[in-house]
Amino acid sequence: MNEFSLAKLQETLREKGCSAAILTNPATITWLTGYAPPIQTGPSPFEGGTAIGFWVDGQFTLLLSDMESPAAQALGISTRDYVSYTIEEPVYGFEHQAQVFRELIEPLKNPKDKVAVELNYLSASLYPFLLDAIPHHQWVILDNDLPLLRAVKSPAEVEKIRASLAIADSAQTITKRLLQVGLSEIELWGQVKAGLEHQLGGRLPLLADFVGGARTAEIGGLPGVYRLQAGDAFIADIVPRLDGYWGDNAATHFVGEPSALYQKVYNVVLEALEKGLEAVKPGVKARDLDAMLRQFIEGQGYPVYPHHSGHGIGVTYHEEPRIVPYNELTLQPGMVLALEPGIYLPDEGLGVRLEDVVLVTQDGCEVLTHHLGH
């Protein structure tokens, strides 16, 4: 268990008058326990819904399938499992999960205190059992509270993020080395992903914007069949997941020498990013940081990009603090966030985006990514 995260959860439960919690978001489970279910192939046809955490009387129990329980137990987590894959009967993952869910929720029937619930990720098949055991007026919905609790990272979390960011940096090195005229986006992607998995010695969940040429002006997208040409820009926004925590960075590379226009646009985006990094410190509002970056780009005579200026990373690849126009959230030491200004010129068939990730410190920030060389 992550004691840092658990202490935050317990404090929130005390403040809300809750004696127990039912936790269903996979990000919450990873944040509290370190258990990170495999995600490469999507939901298993043998399992019920996502793993569910029960915090009752100071004890945490994780409900999950018998296929996954050994991985959780290896982390010291108390588990209750249910039958998933079997050849002795039909596959009834949801029904088997529901049976154990009813057993675990039984002690909470008719609670004297309120019970905290993450509702958004609760399977609809389990909802009637929750409602039968705990009257609706006893529920305290936690879904909007926990993302804010996760925003400030523990030292252990920061180290996990560093490890994921090192993979993202390696991906940029590999991408730059392999870029060449005639190579398609998807061929390059296959080589980069294979190189990273060879480096790690195992499978790697990995998503990315990975586009070249005129597609860079469309902000991003999955790698496709476009074949690179001399002078093309190439956006590589790399997002790997290691041990349950995500990394992120973005670079714009060029196939050969960039034109004068391309180089100018690149330099403006790089200057915007550097100004953003200099501005990160405790007490800065997310929306003010966002506005500063947009105003700089606009002040240089370019259109303002239509996406966020940045975002937090951790057990999800986009979380608080969101660096966007509406967000009043104030930066605090221990937050980890990416900044990613960009310029996109459809008429020129050009887009440039650059992204670094930083740790907010007591008096500024530490840059955790190193692919841009500053």
Contacts in CASP RR format, 6 or more apart in sequence:
PFRMAT RR
TARGET T0000
AUTHOR 0000-0000-0000
METHOD contacts of the structure
MODEL  1
MNEFSLAKLQETLREKGCSAAILTNPATITWLTGYAPPIQTGPSPFEGGT
AIGFWVDGQFTLLLSDMESPAAQALGISTRDYVSYTIEEPVYGFEHQAQV
FRELIEPLKNPKDKVAVELNYLSASLYPFLLDAIPHHQWVILDNDLPLLR
AVKSPAEVEKIRASLAIADSAQTITKRLLQVGLSEIELWGQVKAGLEHQL
GGRLPLLADFVGGARTAEIGGLPGVYRLQAGDAFIADIVPRLDGYWGDNA
ATHFVGEPSALYQKVYNVVLEALEKGLEAVKPGVKARDLDAMLRQFIEGQ
GYPVYPHHSGHGIGVTYHEEPRIVPYNELTLQPGMVLALEPGIYLPDEGL
GVRLEDVVLVTQDGCEVLTHHLGH
1 32 0 8 1.000
1 33 0 8 1.000
1 34 0 8 1.000
1 60 0 8 1.000
1 76 0 8 1.000
1 77 0 8 1.000
2 31 0 8 1.000
2 32 0 8 1.000
2 33 0 8 1.000
2 34 0 8 1.000
2 154 0 8 1.000
2 156 0 8 1.000
2 157 0 8 1.000
4 154 0 8 1.000
4 156 0 8 1.000
4 157 0 8 1.000
5 31 0 8 1.000
5 32 0 8 1.000
5 149 0 8 1.000
5 150 0 8 1.000
5 154 0 8 1.000
6 32 0 8 1.000
6 60 0 8 1.000
8 149 0 8 1.000
9 21 0 8 1.000
9 32 0 8 1.000
9 55 0 8 1.000
9 146 0 8 1.000
9 149 0 8 1.000
10 58 0 8 1.000
12 116 0 8 1.000
12 142 0 8 1.000
12 145 0 8 1.000
12 149 0 8 1.000
13 19 0 8 1.000
13 20 0 8 1.000
13 21 0 8 1.000
13 55 0 8 1.000
13 116 0 8 1.000
16 114 0 8 1.000
16 116 0 8 1.000
16 140 0 8 1.000
17 113 0 8 1.000
17 114 0 8 1.000
17 140 0 8 1.000
18 113 0 8 1.000
18 114 0 8 1.000
18 115 0 8 1.000
18 116 0 8 1.000
18 140 0 8 1.000
19 56 0 8 1.000
19 57 0 8 1.000
19 111 0 8 1.000
19 112 0 8 1.000
19 113 0 8 1.000
19 114 0 8 1.000
19 115 0 8 1.000
20 54 0 8 1.000
20 55 0 8 1.000
20 56 0 8 1.000
20 57 0 8 1.000
20 108 0 8 1.000
20 111 0 8 1.000
20 113 0 8 1.000
20 115 0 8 1.000
20 116 0 8 1.000
21 53 0 8 1.000
21 54 0 8 1.000
21 55 0 8 1.000
21 115 0 8 1.000
21 116 0 8 1.000
21 117 0 8 1.000
21 118 0 8 1.000
21 142 0 8 1.000
22 52 0 8 1.000
22 53 0 8 1.000
22 54 0 8 1.000
22 55 0 8 1.000
22 105 0 8 1.000
22 115 0 8 1.000
22 116 0 8 1.000
22 117 0 8 1.000
22 118 0 8 1.000
22 122 0 8 1.000
22 130 0 8 1.000
23 29 0 8 1.000
23 32 0 8 1.000
23 52 0 8 1.000
23 53 0 8 1.000
23 54 0 8 1.000
23 55 0 8 1.000
23 118 0 8 1.000
23 142 0 8 1.000
24 50 0 8 1.000
24 52 0 8 1.000
24 53 0 8 1.000
24 118 0 8 1.000
24 119 0 8 1.000
24 120 0 8 1.000
24 121 0 8 1.000
24 122 0 8 1.000
25 50 0 8 1.000
25 118 0 8 1.000
25 120 0 8 1.000
25 121 0 8 1.000
25 143 0 8 1.000
25 146 0 8 1.000
26 37 0 8 1.000
26 50 0 8 1.000
26 51 0 8 1.000
26 121 0 8 1.000
27 150 0 8 1.000
27 315 0 8 1.000
27 316 0 8 1.000
27 319 0 8 1.000
28 118 0 8 1.000
28 146 0 8 1.000
28 150 0 8 1.000
28 315 0 8 1.000
29 35 0 8 1.000
29 50 0 8 1.000
29 51 0 8 1.000
29 53 0 8 1.000
29 62 0 8 1.000
30 36 0 8 1.000
30 244 0 8 1.000
30 245 0 8 1.000
30 315 0 8 1.000
31 146 0 8 1.000
31 150 0 8 1.000
31 315 0 8 1.000
32 53 0 8 1.000
32 60 0 8 1.000
33 60 0 8 1.000
33 62 0 8 1.000
33 72 0 8 1.000
33 75 0 8 1.000
33 77 0 8 1.000
34 75 0 8 1.000
34 243 0 8 1.000
34 244 0 8 1.000
35 51 0 8 1.000
35 62 0 8 1.000
35 71 0 8 1.000
35 72 0 8 1.000
35 75 0 8 1.000
35 77 0 8 1.000
36 241 0 8 1.000
36 243 0 8 1.000
36 244 0 8 1.000
36 315 0 8 1.000
37 50 0 8 1.000
37 51 0 8 1.000
37 64 0 8 1.000
37 68 0 8 1.000
38 203 0 8 1.000
39 205 0 8 1.000
39 241 0 8 1.000
40 203 0 8 1.000
40 205 0 8 1.000
43 49 0 8 1.000
44 65 0 8 1.000
44 67 0 8 1.000
44 84 0 8 1.000
45 91 0 8 1.000
46 65 0 8 1.000
46 67 0 8 1.000
46 84 0 8 1.000
46 85 0 8 1.000
46 91 0 8 1.000
46 93 0 8 1.000
47 64 0 8 1.000
47 65 0 8 1.000
47 67 0 8 1.000
47 68 0 8 1.000
47 84 0 8 1.000
47 93 0 8 1.000
47 97 0 8 1.000
48 65 0 8 1.000
48 82 0 8 1.000
48 84 0 8 1.000
48 93 0 8 1.000
48 94 0 8 1.000
48 96 0 8 1.000
48 97 0 8 1.000
48 123 0 8 1.000
49 94 0 8 1.000
49 97 0 8 1.000
49 123 0 8 1.000
50 121 0 8 1.000
50 123 0 8 1.000
51 62 0 8 1.000
51 63 0 8 1.000
51 64 0 8 1.000
51 68 0 8 1.000
51 72 0 8 1.000
52 62 0 8 1.000
52 63 0 8 1.000
52 64 0 8 1.000
52 101 0 8 1.000
52 122 0 8 1.000
53 60 0 8 1.000
53 61 0 8 1.000
53 62 0 8 1.000
53 63 0 8 1.000
54 60 0 8 1.000
54 61 0 8 1.000
54 62 0 8 1.000
54 63 0 8 1.000
54 104 0 8 1.000
54 105 0 8 1.000
55 116 0 8 1.000
56 107 0 8 1.000
56 108 0 8 1.000
59 78 0 8 1.000
60 77 0 8 1.000
60 78 0 8 1.000
61 78 0 8 1.000
61 79 0 8 1.000
61 80 0 8 1.000
61 104 0 8 1.000
62 72 0 8 1.000
62 77 0 8 1.000
62 78 0 8 1.000
62 79 0 8 1.000
62 80 0 8 1.000
63 79 0 8 1.000
63 80 0 8 1.000
63 81 0 8 1.000
63 82 0 8 1.000
63 97 0 8 1.000
63 100 0 8 1.000
63 101 0 8 1.000
63 104 0 8 1.000
64 72 0 8 1.000
64 79 0 8 1.000
64 81 0 8 1.000
65 81 0 8 1.000
65 82 0 8 1.000
65 83 0 8 1.000
65 84 0 8 1.000
65 93 0 8 1.000
65 97 0 8 1.000
66 81 0 8 1.000
66 82 0 8 1.000
66 83 0 8 1.000
66 84 0 8 1.000
67 84 0 8 1.000
67 85 0 8 1.000
68 81 0 8 1.000
69 79 0 8 1.000
69 81 0 8 1.000
72 79 0 8 1.000
73 79 0 8 1.000
80 100 0 8 1.000
80 103 0 8 1.000
80 104 0 8 1.000
81 100 0 8 1.000
82 93 0 8 1.000
82 96 0 8 1.000
82 97 0 8 1.000
82 99 0 8 1.000
82 100 0 8 1.000
83 92 0 8 1.000
83 93 0 8 1.000
83 96 0 8 1.000
84 91 0 8 1.000
84 93 0 8 1.000
84 96 0 8 1.000
85 91 0 8 1.000
94 123 0 8 1.000
94 125 0 8 1.000
97 123 0 8 1.000
97 126 0 8 1.000
98 125 0 8 1.000
98 126 0 8 1.000
98 129 0 8 1.000
101 126 0 8 1.000
101 129 0 8 1.000
102 129 0 8 1.000
102 133 0 8 1.000
105 129 0 8 1.000
105 130 0 8 1.000
105 133 0 8 1.000
105 134 0 8 1.000
106 133 0 8 1.000
108 115 0 8 1.000
108 133 0 8 1.000
108 134 0 8 1.000
109 133 0 8 1.000
109 134 0 8 1.000
110 135 0 8 1.000
111 134 0 8 1.000
111 138 0 8 1.000
113 138 0 8 1.000
114 138 0 8 1.000
114 139 0 8 1.000
114 140 0 8 1.000
115 134 0 8 1.000
115 138 0 8 1.000
115 139 0 8 1.000
115 140 0 8 1.000
116 139 0 8 1.000
116 140 0 8 1.000
116 141 0 8 1.000
116 142 0 8 1.000
117 130 0 8 1.000
117 139 0 8 1.000
117 140 0 8 1.000
117 141 0 8 1.000
117 142 0 8 1.000
118 141 0 8 1.000
118 142 0 8 1.000
118 143 0 8 1.000
118 146 0 8 1.000
119 139 0 8 1.000
119 141 0 8 1.000
119 143 0 8 1.000
120 143 0 8 1.000
122 130 0 8 1.000
147 319 0 8 1.000
147 320 0 8 1.000
148 320 0 8 1.000
148 329 0 8 1.000
150 314 0 8 1.000
150 315 0 8 1.000
150 319 0 8 1.000
150 320 0 8 1.000
151 312 0 8 1.000
151 319 0 8 1.000
151 320 0 8 1.000
151 321 0 8 1.000
151 329 0 8 1.000
151 332 0 8 1.000
151 335 0 8 1.000
152 332 0 8 1.000
152 333 0 8 1.000
152 334 0 8 1.000
152 335 0 8 1.000
153 161 0 8 1.000
153 314 0 8 1.000
153 334 0 8 1.000
153 335 0 8 1.000
153 336 0 8 1.000
153 359 0 8 1.000
157 245 0 8 1.000
157 314 0 8 1.000
157 336 0 8 1.000
158 334 0 8 1.000
158 336 0 8 1.000
158 359 0 8 1.000
160 242 0 8 1.000
160 243 0 8 1.000
160 244 0 8 1.000
160 245 0 8 1.000
161 245 0 8 1.000
161 246 0 8 1.000
161 247 0 8 1.000
161 313 0 8 1.000
161 314 0 8 1.000
161 336 0 8 1.000
161 357 0 8 1.000
161 368 0 8 1.000
162 368 0 8 1.000
163 242 0 8 1.000
163 243 0 8 1.000
163 245 0 8 1.000
164 240 0 8 1.000
164 241 0 8 1.000
164 242 0 8 1.000
164 243 0 8 1.000
164 245 0 8 1.000
164 246 0 8 1.000
164 247 0 8 1.000
165 247 0 8 1.000
165 248 0 8 1.000
165 249 0 8 1.000
165 357 0 8 1.000
165 368 0 8 1.000
165 369 0 8 1.000
167 196 0 8 1.000
167 199 0 8 1.000
167 200 0 8 1.000
167 204 0 8 1.000
167 240 0 8 1.000
167 242 0 8 1.000
167 247 0 8 1.000
168 238 0 8 1.000
168 239 0 8 1.000
168 240 0 8 1.000
168 247 0 8 1.000
168 248 0 8 1.000
168 249 0 8 1.000
168 369 0 8 1.000
168 371 0 8 1.000
169 249 0 8 1.000
169 369 0 8 1.000
169 370 0 8 1.000
169 371 0 8 1.000
170 196 0 8 1.000
170 199 0 8 1.000
171 192 0 8 1.000
171 196 0 8 1.000
171 206 0 8 1.000
171 208 0 8 1.000
171 236 0 8 1.000
171 238 0 8 1.000
171 240 0 8 1.000
172 236 0 8 1.000
172 238 0 8 1.000
172 249 0 8 1.000
172 251 0 8 1.000
172 253 0 8 1.000
172 371 0 8 1.000
173 371 0 8 1.000
174 191 0 8 1.000
174 192 0 8 1.000
174 195 0 8 1.000
174 196 0 8 1.000
175 188 0 8 1.000
175 192 0 8 1.000
175 234 0 8 1.000
175 236 0 8 1.000
175 238 0 8 1.000
175 251 0 8 1.000
175 253 0 8 1.000
176 251 0 8 1.000
176 253 0 8 1.000
178 188 0 8 1.000
178 191 0 8 1.000
178 192 0 8 1.000
179 188 0 8 1.000
179 228 0 8 1.000
179 234 0 8 1.000
179 253 0 8 1.000
179 255 0 8 1.000
179 256 0 8 1.000
180 228 0 8 1.000
180 255 0 8 1.000
181 228 0 8 1.000
181 229 0 8 1.000
181 230 0 8 1.000
181 255 0 8 1.000
182 227 0 8 1.000
182 228 0 8 1.000
182 229 0 8 1.000
183 227 0 8 1.000
183 228 0 8 1.000
184 223 0 8 1.000
184 224 0 8 1.000
184 225 0 8 1.000
184 226 0 8 1.000
184 227 0 8 1.000
184 228 0 8 1.000
185 210 0 8 1.000
185 211 0 8 1.000
185 212 0 8 1.000
185 215 0 8 1.000
185 223 0 8 1.000
185 224 0 8 1.000
185 225 0 8 1.000
185 226 0 8 1.000
185 228 0 8 1.000
186 223 0 8 1.000
186 224 0 8 1.000
186 225 0 8 1.000
188 210 0 8 1.000
188 223 0 8 1.000
188 228 0 8 1.000
189 208 0 8 1.000
189 210 0 8 1.000
189 223 0 8 1.000
189 224 0 8 1.000
193 204 0 8 1.000
193 206 0 8 1.000
196 204 0 8 1.000
196 206 0 8 1.000
196 240 0 8 1.000
197 203 0 8 1.000
197 204 0 8 1.000
200 242 0 8 1.000
204 240 0 8 1.000
204 241 0 8 1.000
204 242 0 8 1.000
205 240 0 8 1.000
205 241 0 8 1.000
206 238 0 8 1.000
206 239 0 8 1.000
206 240 0 8 1.000
206 241 0 8 1.000
207 239 0 8 1.000
207 317 0 8 1.000
208 222 0 8 1.000
208 223 0 8 1.000
208 236 0 8 1.000
208 237 0 8 1.000
208 238 0 8 1.000
208 239 0 8 1.000
209 219 0 8 1.000
209 220 0 8 1.000
209 221 0 8 1.000
209 222 0 8 1.000
209 235 0 8 1.000
209 236 0 8 1.000
209 237 0 8 1.000
209 250 0 8 1.000
209 353 0 8 1.000
210 220 0 8 1.000
210 221 0 8 1.000
210 222 0 8 1.000
210 223 0 8 1.000
210 235 0 8 1.000
210 236 0 8 1.000
210 237 0 8 1.000
211 218 0 8 1.000
211 220 0 8 1.000
211 221 0 8 1.000
211 223 0 8 1.000
211 224 0 8 1.000
211 226 0 8 1.000
211 234 0 8 1.000
211 235 0 8 1.000
212 226 0 8 1.000
212 228 0 8 1.000
212 232 0 8 1.000
212 233 0 8 1.000
212 234 0 8 1.000
212 235 0 8 1.000
213 226 0 8 1.000
213 228 0 8 1.000
213 229 0 8 1.000
213 232 0 8 1.000
213 233 0 8 1.000
213 234 0 8 1.000
213 349 0 8 1.000
213 350 0 8 1.000
214 349 0 8 1.000
214 350 0 8 1.000
215 221 0 8 1.000
215 226 0 8 1.000
216 233 0 8 1.000
216 234 0 8 1.000
216 235 0 8 1.000
216 252 0 8 1.000
216 344 0 8 1.000
216 349 0 8 1.000
216 350 0 8 1.000
216 351 0 8 1.000
216 352 0 8 1.000
217 344 0 8 1.000
217 345 0 8 1.000
217 346 0 8 1.000
217 348 0 8 1.000
217 349 0 8 1.000
217 350 0 8 1.000
217 351 0 8 1.000
218 344 0 8 1.000
218 346 0 8 1.000
219 305 0 8 1.000
219 306 0 8 1.000
219 307 0 8 1.000
219 344 0 8 1.000
219 351 0 8 1.000
219 353 0 8 1.000
220 235 0 8 1.000
220 237 0 8 1.000
228 234 0 8 1.000
228 255 0 8 1.000
229 255 0 8 1.000
230 255 0 8 1.000
230 256 0 8 1.000
231 254 0 8 1.000
231 255 0 8 1.000
231 256 0 8 1.000
231 257 0 8 1.000
231 258 0 8 1.000
231 259 0 8 1.000
231 262 0 8 1.000
232 254 0 8 1.000
232 255 0 8 1.000
233 252 0 8 1.000
233 253 0 8 1.000
233 254 0 8 1.000
233 258 0 8 1.000
233 262 0 8 1.000
233 350 0 8 1.000
233 351 0 8 1.000
233 352 0 8 1.000
234 252 0 8 1.000
234 253 0 8 1.000
234 254 0 8 1.000
234 255 0 8 1.000
235 250 0 8 1.000
235 251 0 8 1.000
235 252 0 8 1.000
235 351 0 8 1.000
235 352 0 8 1.000
235 353 0 8 1.000
236 250 0 8 1.000
236 251 0 8 1.000
236 252 0 8 1.000
236 253 0 8 1.000
237 248 0 8 1.000
237 249 0 8 1.000
237 250 0 8 1.000
237 340 0 8 1.000
237 353 0 8 1.000
237 355 0 8 1.000
238 248 0 8 1.000
238 249 0 8 1.000
238 250 0 8 1.000
239 246 0 8 1.000
239 247 0 8 1.000
239 248 0 8 1.000
239 317 0 8 1.000
240 246 0 8 1.000
240 247 0 8 1.000
241 247 0 8 1.000
241 317 0 8 1.000
244 315 0 8 1.000
245 313 0 8 1.000
245 314 0 8 1.000
245 315 0 8 1.000
246 313 0 8 1.000
246 314 0 8 1.000
246 315 0 8 1.000
246 316 0 8 1.000
246 317 0 8 1.000
247 313 0 8 1.000
247 314 0 8 1.000
247 317 0 8 1.000
247 357 0 8 1.000
248 313 0 8 1.000
248 317 0 8 1.000
248 338 0 8 1.000
248 355 0 8 1.000
248 357 0 8 1.000
249 338 0 8 1.000
249 355 0 8 1.000
249 356 0 8 1.000
249 357 0 8 1.000
249 369 0 8 1.000
249 371 0 8 1.000
250 340 0 8 1.000
250 353 0 8 1.000
250 354 0 8 1.000
250 355 0 8 1.000
251 354 0 8 1.000
251 355 0 8 1.000
251 371 0 8 1.000
251 372 0 8 1.000
252 266 0 8 1.000
252 269 0 8 1.000
252 351 0 8 1.000
252 352 0 8 1.000
252 353 0 8 1.000
252 354 0 8 1.000
254 262 0 8 1.000
258 266 0 8 1.000
261 348 0 8 1.000
261 350 0 8 1.000
262 350 0 8 1.000
262 352 0 8 1.000
265 302 0 8 1.000
265 343 0 8 1.000
265 345 0 8 1.000
265 350 0 8 1.000
265 351 0 8 1.000
265 352 0 8 1.000
266 352 0 8 1.000
266 354 0 8 1.000
268 297 0 8 1.000
268 300 0 8 1.000
268 302 0 8 1.000
268 343 0 8 1.000
269 297 0 8 1.000
269 341 0 8 1.000
269 342 0 8 1.000
269 343 0 8 1.000
269 352 0 8 1.000
269 353 0 8 1.000
269 354 0 8 1.000
270 354 0 8 1.000
270 372 0 8 1.000
271 296 0 8 1.000
272 293 0 8 1.000
272 296 0 8 1.000
272 297 0 8 1.000
272 341 0 8 1.000
272 342 0 8 1.000
273 339 0 8 1.000
273 340 0 8 1.000
273 341 0 8 1.000
273 354 0 8 1.000
273 355 0 8 1.000
273 356 0 8 1.000
273 372 0 8 1.000
274 374 0 8 1.000
275 292 0 8 1.000
275 293 0 8 1.000
275 296 0 8 1.000
276 289 0 8 1.000
276 292 0 8 1.000
276 293 0 8 1.000
276 339 0 8 1.000
276 341 0 8 1.000
277 339 0 8 1.000
277 356 0 8 1.000
277 358 0 8 1.000
277 365 0 8 1.000
277 367 0 8 1.000
279 289 0 8 1.000
279 292 0 8 1.000
280 289 0 8 1.000
280 331 0 8 1.000
280 337 0 8 1.000
280 339 0 8 1.000
280 358 0 8 1.000
280 360 0 8 1.000
280 364 0 8 1.000
280 365 0 8 1.000
281 331 0 8 1.000
281 360 0 8 1.000
281 361 0 8 1.000
281 363 0 8 1.000
281 364 0 8 1.000
281 365 0 8 1.000
282 330 0 8 1.000
282 331 0 8 1.000
282 332 0 8 1.000
282 333 0 8 1.000
282 360 0 8 1.000
282 362 0 8 1.000
282 363 0 8 1.000
282 364 0 8 1.000
283 330 0 8 1.000
283 331 0 8 1.000
283 332 0 8 1.000
284 330 0 8 1.000
284 331 0 8 1.000
285 327 0 8 1.000
285 328 0 8 1.000
285 329 0 8 1.000
285 330 0 8 1.000
285 331 0 8 1.000
286 321 0 8 1.000
286 322 0 8 1.000
286 323 0 8 1.000
286 324 0 8 1.000
286 327 0 8 1.000
286 328 0 8 1.000
286 329 0 8 1.000
286 330 0 8 1.000
286 331 0 8 1.000
287 324 0 8 1.000
287 325 0 8 1.000
287 326 0 8 1.000
287 327 0 8 1.000
287 328 0 8 1.000
289 309 0 8 1.000
289 323 0 8 1.000
289 331 0 8 1.000
289 339 0 8 1.000
290 308 0 8 1.000
290 309 0 8 1.000
290 310 0 8 1.000
290 323 0 8 1.000
290 324 0 8 1.000
290 325 0 8 1.000
290 327 0 8 1.000
291 325 0 8 1.000
293 309 0 8 1.000
293 323 0 8 1.000
293 339 0 8 1.000
293 341 0 8 1.000
294 304 0 8 1.000
294 305 0 8 1.000
294 309 0 8 1.000
294 341 0 8 1.000
296 341 0 8 1.000
297 303 0 8 1.000
297 304 0 8 1.000
297 305 0 8 1.000
297 341 0 8 1.000
297 342 0 8 1.000
297 343 0 8 1.000
298 304 0 8 1.000
302 343 0 8 1.000
302 345 0 8 1.000
303 343 0 8 1.000
303 344 0 8 1.000
303 345 0 8 1.000
305 341 0 8 1.000
305 342 0 8 1.000
305 343 0 8 1.000
305 344 0 8 1.000
305 353 0 8 1.000
306 344 0 8 1.000
307 340 0 8 1.000
308 322 0 8 1.000
308 323 0 8 1.000
308 324 0 8 1.000
308 340 0 8 1.000
309 323 0 8 1.000
309 324 0 8 1.000
309 339 0 8 1.000
309 340 0 8 1.000
309 341 0 8 1.000
310 322 0 8 1.000
310 323 0 8 1.000
310 324 0 8 1.000
310 337 0 8 1.000
310 338 0 8 1.000
310 339 0 8 1.000
310 340 0 8 1.000
310 355 0 8 1.000
311 318 0 8 1.000
311 319 0 8 1.000
311 321 0 8 1.000
311 322 0 8 1.000
311 323 0 8 1.000
311 337 0 8 1.000
311 338 0 8 1.000
312 318 0 8 1.000
312 319 0 8 1.000
312 320 0 8 1.000
312 321 0 8 1.000
312 322 0 8 1.000
312 335 0 8 1.000
312 336 0 8 1.000
312 337 0 8 1.000
312 338 0 8 1.000
313 319 0 8 1.000
313 336 0 8 1.000
313 337 0 8 1.000
313 338 0 8 1.000
313 357 0 8 1.000
314 336 0 8 1.000
320 329 0 8 1.000
321 327 0 8 1.000
321 329 0 8 1.000
321 331 0 8 1.000
321 335 0 8 1.000
321 337 0 8 1.000
322 329 0 8 1.000
323 337 0 8 1.000
323 339 0 8 1.000
331 337 0 8 1.000
331 360 0 8 1.000
332 360 0 8 1.000
333 360 0 8 1.000
333 361 0 8 1.000
333 362 0 8 1.000
334 359 0 8 1.000
334 360 0 8 1.000
334 361 0 8 1.000
335 359 0 8 1.000
335 360 0 8 1.000
336 357 0 8 1.000
336 358 0 8 1.000
336 359 0 8 1.000
336 360 0 8 1.000
336 368 0 8 1.000
337 357 0 8 1.000
337 358 0 8 1.000
337 360 0 8 1.000
338 355 0 8 1.000
338 356 0 8 1.000
338 357 0 8 1.000
338 358 0 8 1.000
339 355 0 8 1.000
339 356 0 8 1.000
339 358 0 8 1.000
340 353 0 8 1.000
340 354 0 8 1.000
340 355 0 8 1.000
341 353 0 8 1.000
341 354 0 8 1.000
342 351 0 8 1.000
342 352 0 8 1.000
342 353 0 8 1.000
342 354 0 8 1.000
343 351 0 8 1.000
343 352 0 8 1.000
344 350 0 8 1.000
344 351 0 8 1.000
344 352 0 8 1.000
345 351 0 8 1.000
354 372 0 8 1.000
355 369 0 8 1.000
356 367 0 8 1.000
356 368 0 8 1.000
356 369 0 8 1.000
356 372 0 8 1.000
357 367 0 8 1.000
357 368 0 8 1.000
357 369 0 8 1.000
358 365 0 8 1.000
358 366 0 8 1.000
358 367 0 8 1.000
358 368 0 8 1.000
359 365 0 8 1.000
359 366 0 8 1.000
359 368 0 8 1.000
367 374 0 8 1.000
END
